[in-house]
């Protein structure tokens, strides 16, 4: 029961964000730049856990180095994971929610709450 309360809270957070911005009411979809901006805001306000933000760099010798991922990089990784996107792709509310819950963005730690049914 507690999990369903948390899930309803997340869904209402996403609905609140979309309704406050009237994005889906006006057009019915989100652009990639709007989602990247949202990921950037979440990153700036420390609402993303550290692990999805840590990306490998090309430097492997003498030791592997890491860098903090940009919102654009996190979005690109999430799109690869989910198999969505492309040129002029129109992101639905479900796509937006999937990106936020993906292991490469993990907004509010949602990627850690997945349970197999």
N, C-alpha and C positions, 0 to 999 in steps of 0.2 A: 504494500500500500504506500509506503514512504517513497519508493521509487516512482510510482505513478504521480505523486505530488510533485516530485522534483521534475519529472518529465513535463508535466503540465506547466510548471513554472518556466522552463526553458522555452517551450512552444509559445507561451504568452510573451516572453521577452522578445522573441523574434517577431511575433505578430505586432507587438508594440513598436518596435523599431521600424518595421515596414509601414505601419499605419501612420506613425508620426511623420514620416517622410513622404507619405502619399505616393510612394513609388509604384506599388503594385496596383493601386486604384487608378492611377493615370494611364499607365502603360501595360500593366500586367506582367512585367518582367524587369529584371535588373541588368545593368551593363556590367562588364568586367571591371571597369574603373571604379564603379560604385562599391563593388564587393572588395576590391583591393583597398579602397579608402576605409571601409569598415574594419578590415583586418588591421590596417595601420592604426586606427583609433583604439582597437582592442589591445594592440601591442604597446602603444604609448601609455595606456592606462593600466598596464600590467594585468590584463585579463586573459593572457595566454600563458600556459605553463612554459617553463624554460626548455624542456626537451624538444618540442617541435621546432623551436627557433634556432637550435644549434645545428648548423650545416657543415659538412666536410668541405674543405678547400682543396685546391689542386696540389698544395704543398704536402708531400708525403715523407720527404727525407730532409733532415735526419729524424724528425718526428711528424706525425700527422697534426695538422693545424685545423682549427675550426673558426667559423665566423657566425655572427648573428645574422639570421636570414631577414631579408627585406620583405615587406608585404607582397610584393610582386613575385618573389621567389617562393614564398609560402603558398600563394595562390596557384602558381604553376605546378608545384608538387602535389597539391590537393587535386587539381584537374587531372593530372596523370593517374593518381590513385583511383579516382572515381570514373575515369574514362569519359569525361564530359568536356565540352568546350569546343573551340575551333574559331575560325574567322567569323566575326559578326554573330556569335552565338548569343542567344537571349536566355538568360538564367532565370528560371522560375523560383518561386518561394522554396520549393522542395530542393532544388539545386543549391540555393543559398544555405539552407539548413544543413544539407549534406556536407558542404564545404566547411562550415563552421564546426561540424562534428568530426571532420576527417582527422586522421592522425597527424597530418601536416599543419593543421591550424589549431585544432583542439580547444576552441573557445570555451572558457569557464571549466576546463577539465573534462568536457563531455566525452572525449575519446576514451577516457579511463572507465566510464560507467557502462560500457557495452557489455551485455550479457547474452550468451547464446541461449536460444529458446528451444 
